[in-house]
Amino acid sequence: MNAKLKDEWSQRHRYCHEIPEPMELDEARFVLTAHAEHGVECVQFISALAYAEVRA
């Protein structure tokens, strides 16, 4: 994964309260890592978890 892609994902998923667009598995894993300690109120984490479950 290159730095430009990580920067793009960081910008796209920076706010916990925003509902993200559908994503691929690698992006979902990135979001899970970035928002791991935010708790169950983090929409980014919950959405990425759902995408990862469906794609895995």
Phi and psi in radians as a Rosetta constraint file:
Dihedral C 1 N 2 CA 2 C 2 CIRCULARHARMONIC -1.582 0.35
Dihedral N 2 CA 2 C 2 N 3 CIRCULARHARMONIC 2.863 0.35
Dihedral C 2 N 3 CA 3 C 3 CIRCULARHARMONIC -1.137 0.35
Dihedral N 3 CA 3 C 3 N 4 CIRCULARHARMONIC -0.622 0.35
Dihedral C 3 N 4 CA 4 C 4 CIRCULARHARMONIC -1.108 0.35
Dihedral N 4 CA 4 C 4 N 5 CIRCULARHARMONIC -0.731 0.35
Dihedral C 4 N 5 CA 5 C 5 CIRCULARHARMONIC -1.149 0.35
Dihedral N 5 CA 5 C 5 N 6 CIRCULARHARMONIC -0.738 0.35
Dihedral C 5 N 6 CA 6 C 6 CIRCULARHARMONIC -1.067 0.35
Dihedral N 6 CA 6 C 6 N 7 CIRCULARHARMONIC -0.725 0.35
Dihedral C 6 N 7 CA 7 C 7 CIRCULARHARMONIC -1.100 0.35
Dihedral N 7 CA 7 C 7 N 8 CIRCULARHARMONIC -0.736 0.35
Dihedral C 7 N 8 CA 8 C 8 CIRCULARHARMONIC -1.078 0.35
Dihedral N 8 CA 8 C 8 N 9 CIRCULARHARMONIC -0.810 0.35
Dihedral C 8 N 9 CA 9 C 9 CIRCULARHARMONIC -1.139 0.35
Dihedral N 9 CA 9 C 9 N 10 CIRCULARHARMONIC -0.671 0.35
Dihedral C 9 N 10 CA 10 C 10 CIRCULARHARMONIC -1.059 0.35
Dihedral N 10 CA 10 C 10 N 11 CIRCULARHARMONIC -0.728 0.35
Dihedral C 10 N 11 CA 11 C 11 CIRCULARHARMONIC -1.194 0.35
Dihedral N 11 CA 11 C 11 N 12 CIRCULARHARMONIC -0.738 0.35
Dihedral C 11 N 12 CA 12 C 12 CIRCULARHARMONIC -1.165 0.35
Dihedral N 12 CA 12 C 12 N 13 CIRCULARHARMONIC -0.535 0.35
Dihedral C 12 N 13 CA 13 C 13 CIRCULARHARMONIC -2.056 0.35
Dihedral N 13 CA 13 C 13 N 14 CIRCULARHARMONIC 0.548 0.35
Dihedral C 13 N 14 CA 14 C 14 CIRCULARHARMONIC -1.379 0.35
Dihedral N 14 CA 14 C 14 N 15 CIRCULARHARMONIC -0.416 0.35
Dihedral C 14 N 15 CA 15 C 15 CIRCULARHARMONIC -1.857 0.35
Dihedral N 15 CA 15 C 15 N 16 CIRCULARHARMONIC 2.132 0.35
Dihedral C 15 N 16 CA 16 C 16 CIRCULARHARMONIC -1.082 0.35
Dihedral N 16 CA 16 C 16 N 17 CIRCULARHARMONIC -0.506 0.35
Dihedral C 16 N 17 CA 17 C 17 CIRCULARHARMONIC -1.507 0.35
Dihedral N 17 CA 17 C 17 N 18 CIRCULARHARMONIC -0.140 0.35
Dihedral C 17 N 18 CA 18 C 18 CIRCULARHARMONIC -1.529 0.35
Dihedral N 18 CA 18 C 18 N 19 CIRCULARHARMONIC 2.408 0.35
Dihedral C 18 N 19 CA 19 C 19 CIRCULARHARMONIC -1.409 0.35
Dihedral N 19 CA 19 C 19 N 20 CIRCULARHARMONIC 2.122 0.35
Dihedral C 19 N 20 CA 20 C 20 CIRCULARHARMONIC -1.389 0.35
Dihedral N 20 CA 20 C 20 N 21 CIRCULARHARMONIC 2.779 0.35
Dihedral C 20 N 21 CA 21 C 21 CIRCULARHARMONIC -1.242 0.35
Dihedral N 21 CA 21 C 21 N 22 CIRCULARHARMONIC 2.798 0.35
Dihedral C 21 N 22 CA 22 C 22 CIRCULARHARMONIC -0.941 0.35
Dihedral N 22 CA 22 C 22 N 23 CIRCULARHARMONIC 2.568 0.35
Dihedral C 22 N 23 CA 23 C 23 CIRCULARHARMONIC -2.418 0.35
Dihedral N 23 CA 23 C 23 N 24 CIRCULARHARMONIC 2.866 0.35
Dihedral C 23 N 24 CA 24 C 24 CIRCULARHARMONIC -1.464 0.35
Dihedral N 24 CA 24 C 24 N 25 CIRCULARHARMONIC 2.944 0.35
Dihedral C 24 N 25 CA 25 C 25 CIRCULARHARMONIC -1.044 0.35
Dihedral N 25 CA 25 C 25 N 26 CIRCULARHARMONIC -0.765 0.35
Dihedral C 25 N 26 CA 26 C 26 CIRCULARHARMONIC -1.076 0.35
Dihedral N 26 CA 26 C 26 N 27 CIRCULARHARMONIC -0.700 0.35
Dihedral C 26 N 27 CA 27 C 27 CIRCULARHARMONIC -1.183 0.35
Dihedral N 27 CA 27 C 27 N 28 CIRCULARHARMONIC -0.709 0.35
Dihedral C 27 N 28 CA 28 C 28 CIRCULARHARMONIC -1.074 0.35
Dihedral N 28 CA 28 C 28 N 29 CIRCULARHARMONIC -0.712 0.35
Dihedral C 28 N 29 CA 29 C 29 CIRCULARHARMONIC -1.118 0.35
Dihedral N 29 CA 29 C 29 N 30 CIRCULARHARMONIC -0.695 0.35
Dihedral C 29 N 30 CA 30 C 30 CIRCULARHARMONIC -1.060 0.35
Dihedral N 30 CA 30 C 30 N 31 CIRCULARHARMONIC -0.818 0.35
Dihedral C 30 N 31 CA 31 C 31 CIRCULARHARMONIC -1.115 0.35
Dihedral N 31 CA 31 C 31 N 32 CIRCULARHARMONIC -0.710 0.35
Dihedral C 31 N 32 CA 32 C 32 CIRCULARHARMONIC -1.036 0.35
Dihedral N 32 CA 32 C 32 N 33 CIRCULARHARMONIC -0.730 0.35
Dihedral C 32 N 33 CA 33 C 33 CIRCULARHARMONIC -1.185 0.35
Dihedral N 33 CA 33 C 33 N 34 CIRCULARHARMONIC -0.777 0.35
Dihedral C 33 N 34 CA 34 C 34 CIRCULARHARMONIC -1.172 0.35
Dihedral N 34 CA 34 C 34 N 35 CIRCULARHARMONIC -0.539 0.35
Dihedral C 34 N 35 CA 35 C 35 CIRCULARHARMONIC -1.971 0.35
Dihedral N 35 CA 35 C 35 N 36 CIRCULARHARMONIC 0.273 0.35
Dihedral C 35 N 36 CA 36 C 36 CIRCULARHARMONIC -1.002 0.35
Dihedral N 36 CA 36 C 36 N 37 CIRCULARHARMONIC -0.608 0.35
Dihedral C 36 N 37 CA 37 C 37 CIRCULARHARMONIC -1.739 0.35
Dihedral N 37 CA 37 C 37 N 38 CIRCULARHARMONIC 0.229 0.35
Dihedral C 37 N 38 CA 38 C 38 CIRCULARHARMONIC -1.524 0.35
Dihedral N 38 CA 38 C 38 N 39 CIRCULARHARMONIC -0.252 0.35
Dihedral C 38 N 39 CA 39 C 39 CIRCULARHARMONIC 1.582 0.35
Dihedral N 39 CA 39 C 39 N 40 CIRCULARHARMONIC 3.115 0.35
Dihedral C 39 N 40 CA 40 C 40 CIRCULARHARMONIC -1.268 0.35
Dihedral N 40 CA 40 C 40 N 41 CIRCULARHARMONIC -0.193 0.35
Dihedral C 40 N 41 CA 41 C 41 CIRCULARHARMONIC -1.492 0.35
Dihedral N 41 CA 41 C 41 N 42 CIRCULARHARMONIC -0.062 0.35
Dihedral C 41 N 42 CA 42 C 42 CIRCULARHARMONIC -1.451 0.35
Dihedral N 42 CA 42 C 42 N 43 CIRCULARHARMONIC 1.866 0.35
Dihedral C 42 N 43 CA 43 C 43 CIRCULARHARMONIC -1.123 0.35
Dihedral N 43 CA 43 C 43 N 44 CIRCULARHARMONIC -0.614 0.35
Dihedral C 43 N 44 CA 44 C 44 CIRCULARHARMONIC -1.053 0.35
Dihedral N 44 CA 44 C 44 N 45 CIRCULARHARMONIC -0.798 0.35
Dihedral C 44 N 45 CA 45 C 45 CIRCULARHARMONIC -1.131 0.35
Dihedral N 45 CA 45 C 45 N 46 CIRCULARHARMONIC -0.848 0.35
Dihedral C 45 N 46 CA 46 C 46 CIRCULARHARMONIC -1.099 0.35
Dihedral N 46 CA 46 C 46 N 47 CIRCULARHARMONIC -0.717 0.35
Dihedral C 46 N 47 CA 47 C 47 CIRCULARHARMONIC -1.137 0.35
Dihedral N 47 CA 47 C 47 N 48 CIRCULARHARMONIC -0.789 0.35
Dihedral C 47 N 48 CA 48 C 48 CIRCULARHARMONIC -1.110 0.35
Dihedral N 48 CA 48 C 48 N 49 CIRCULARHARMONIC -0.650 0.35
Dihedral C 48 N 49 CA 49 C 49 CIRCULARHARMONIC -1.084 0.35
Dihedral N 49 CA 49 C 49 N 50 CIRCULARHARMONIC -0.751 0.35
Dihedral C 49 N 50 CA 50 C 50 CIRCULARHARMONIC -1.114 0.35
Dihedral N 50 CA 50 C 50 N 51 CIRCULARHARMONIC -0.787 0.35
Dihedral C 50 N 51 CA 51 C 51 CIRCULARHARMONIC -1.095 0.35
Dihedral N 51 CA 51 C 51 N 52 CIRCULARHARMONIC -0.720 0.35
Dihedral C 51 N 52 CA 52 C 52 CIRCULARHARMONIC -1.122 0.35
Dihedral N 52 CA 52 C 52 N 53 CIRCULARHARMONIC -0.697 0.35
Dihedral C 52 N 53 CA 53 C 53 CIRCULARHARMONIC -1.133 0.35
Dihedral N 53 CA 53 C 53 N 54 CIRCULARHARMONIC -0.701 0.35
Dihedral C 53 N 54 CA 54 C 54 CIRCULARHARMONIC -1.238 0.35
Dihedral N 54 CA 54 C 54 N 55 CIRCULARHARMONIC -0.679 0.35
Dihedral C 54 N 55 CA 55 C 55 CIRCULARHARMONIC -1.427 0.35
Dihedral N 55 CA 55 C 55 N 56 CIRCULARHARMONIC -0.439 0.35
